[in-house]
């Protein structure tokens, strides 16, 4: 009977894990798609504005500064501001100007280097900002002249320390104790997370095969032990524009709490039933022995 109960519990946990995994994957897929669209929209905006910048405008620093400040809707997309560089990667126009980025060389920024050297529009790796002194990531696109030669780059910044389109991750939890993560697998870095302690922290090489599987590009759901040593049910979905992924995790202690509660009630019921059966068996045995031995007690 106990073996049958154990098998039933194991099957129930397996079914429960499958259903929870499907729910998680559906949730994280919607979130990853939203973030991907937001990033793609910002890259398109950068490309649109860069297409309006001519070599003549680049040569007139005051006019270039006014042109950049004029695009208010564009500026609202980047809560850390935007700036334009020359072909050497030095900032020549900046919004907000008070940030003080003009005159600083940013050729060491991966996305700016990709724009200037390879003509690529990319999302850069998360870093600590030199001027903003906050975790941020940027995206850059090249500026071309009439002969399709690269003459500069336009760069937009998302400050992770301020409200942004990523607040769906940073400001929400999953369940009571679960949460979301936005991960840059190339740098093994957590870009932002529901747990503020994990923002801009590295993911160590722990030897956990499932974590490495996700970092290598896999999608899906699994039960694993996270870098904090907590067993969780997690699901992962890619954000193709940036090469990142969104993960949602829920400690198994919460995920399977209803199953454990049911198992405890079942154990109590089994214990009560066994005591009842033992009591009835003892009573029947006593009655039978008394009946069998009754003649011996007669005078």
N, C-alpha and C positions, 0 to 999 in steps of 0.2 A: 504493500500500500504506500509506504514512504517513498519507494523508488518511483512509483507511478506519479506521485505528487511532485517529486523533484523533476522528473521529465516534463511534466506539464508546466512547471514554473520556468524551466529553461526554454521551452517552446514559446511561452507567453512573452518572455523577455526578448527573444529573437524577433517576434512579430512587432513588439512595441518599439524596439530599436529601428526596425525597418520603417515603420510609420513616422517616427520622430525624425529620422534621417531625411525622409521625403519632404516633410514640412520644413525642416531646416534648409535643405537645398533649394526649395522653392523661394523661401524668404531671402536667402543670400544671393540667389540669381537675380531677383528683382532689384536688390540694392546694388549689386555689381553693374547691372545694366544702366541704372540711373547714374552712377558715378562715371561710367564709361561715356555716357552721353554728355554729361557736364564737362568732362575733360575735352571731348571732341569738339564741343561747342566753343570752348575757349581757344582751342587751337585754330578753329576756323575764323574766330574773331581776330586773332593775331595776324593770320594770313590776309584777312580783308584790310585791316589797317595798314599793314606793311605794304600792301599793294598801292596805297595812296601816297606813299613817301617816295619822292623823286630825288635824284642826285642833287638837284638844285636846292630842294628843301633841306637835305642833309647838310649842305654847305652853309646854310643860314641858321645858326644855332638858336637864335631868338624865335624865328618863325617856326622852327622844329619843336621848340618847347611849347609854344602856343598851340600848335597843331595837336600835340599829344594831350595837352590839358583840355582841349576842346571836346574830346570824345568821352563824355561823362558816363554813358551807358557802358562803354568798353572798360572804363576804369573801375566801375562797380563789380566787374567780374573778377578783379584781382585785388583782394583786400590788403595785399602787401605792396601794391603799386606796380608801375611799369617803367621800363626805361629802354632807351635806344643806344646801341653801341656802334662805333665805327668798325672798319674791317680788322682792326687790331684788338677788338674786344673792350675798348675803353668807353665808358658811358658818356654820352654827349647830350642827353636830354633825360629828364627824370620826373616822374609824378608819384608822390608829392616831392617837390623840389627840396623841401626841408630835410628829407632823408639824407641828403648829402652824398649821393652815389656818383654824381657827375665827376669825372676825372679819375675814377677808380677803374682799374683793368679787371675784367671778368673772364678772360680767356680760359682760366682754369675751371670755369663752370661747364660741366659736360654738355648741357643742352645748347649753350651759347657757342661752344667750340664746334658742335655738330652742325649748327646753323651756318657758321662762317666758313668752315672748312669743307663740309660735305653738302651743304644746301638742304639739310634735313630739318623738318619741324618736329620737335620731340618734347616729351615731358622729362625733366631732369630728376636726378636722385635727390631725396630729401637731405637737407643739411641744416646746420645752424647758421643763420644769417649774420653777415659781418656787421651790418649797420642796424638791422632790426633786433639783433640779439635774441632771436626766437627761432624755433624750428620752422622750416619752410621748405617749399619746393617750387620750382619755376618751370616755365615752358618757353621755348624760343622758336622763332621762325626767321628765315633769312629775308633781307631786303635786296631787291634786284634793281639794276638800272635798265635802260631800254634795250641793251644788248644781252640781257639775262646774265649779267655778271653780278656777283654778290658784292654789295657795297656797304652792308651793315646788318644788324640783327635787332629784332624787337623782342623784348623779354617781359613776361608777366609773372607775378609772384603771388602765391597763396601762403599767407601766414597762418600756420597751424595753431598759433596762440590766440587767434581771434576767431569770431564766428565766421563760418564759411559754408560752402555747399557740402562739406564733409561732416557737418554736424549730425547728420543722420547716423553716423557711426559714433562720434565722440560724445554725443549727448544722450544716447539711448542704451538700454540694456536689453538682453534677451532673457526673458523669464525673470526670476528673482535674483539669480546669482550669475547668469551667463552674460555674454557680451559680444561685441563685434571687434574685428581687427582689420586694418588695411595694411597689407604687407608688401614691401618691395623685395622680392626674393633674390634679385641680383646682388643686393647689398645685405641680405638677411636682416632687414631692418623693418621694425614696426612703424609705419608712417603715422598712424593715429589709432586710437583705441577707446573703447568705452571705459576701460580702466586707465585713468590718467597716468598711473605709475609706469605704464608700458610704452607710452608715446616716445618715439625716437630711441628705443632700446634695441639692442642686437639680439638675434636669435642664436643661441650657442649651438655648437655641434655636439649634440648629446648622444648621438648614436641611435636616436629614435627613428626607425625605418619609415614609419608613416609620415612623420613630420618632414623628413628628407624627400619623401615621395611627393608631397605637396609643394615643397620648395623647388623641386625639379620640374614642376609644371602640371602635375596631376590635379584633377578636379574630382569632387565627390564627397562622401561622408565616411567617417570612421570613428571608432572609440580609440582614444590615445591618451597618453600622459603628457601634459603640456610642460613647457620649461619651468613652470612654477611648482611642478610635482603633483598637479591635480589631475585626476582622471576625468576626461571630458568627452562628450559626444560632439564632434566638430564636423562642419561642412565648409567646402571651399569652392569659390567660383572666380574665374579670371576677369581682370579688367584689361582688355587687349590694348587699348590706346597707350597705356603707361607701362604695360608689362608687369602689372601688379596683380594681386588677388585680394578678394574680400573673404574673410573667414568669420563664421559664427560658432561660438562654443557654449556648451551648457554642461556644467558638472554632472556626472552620472548620478551623484548623490541626489540631485534635484530631478534629473530626467527620469530616473527609475524609482523615485520615492513612492508613487502609488503602488508599484509592483511589490516593493518591500513591505509596505503597509498591509497589502493583501496576503503576502507570504506569512507575516507575523500573525494575522488573524487566522490563517489556515493552520499554522502550527498550534495556536491556542485551541482551535476546534479539534485538531487531531489529538492533542493531549487530553482534552475533555472527553473525547470519544473513547480513547484508550482507557482512561480511568473508569468510564462508564462500563465498558466491556469487561474490564478486570473486575469491577464490583459485581456485575451480574454473574460472571463466571465463578467468582468466589462464593456468591450466594447460592448458586445452583450446586456447586461442589459440596458446600456445607449441608444443603438440604438432602442431597443424595446420600452423603455419608451418614447423616443422622438417620435416614430411612433404612439404610442397609444395616446399620449397627443397632437399630432399635430392639430387635429380638434379644440381643445380648444383654440389654439393660433390664429385661423382665426377670422377676424373681423365679 
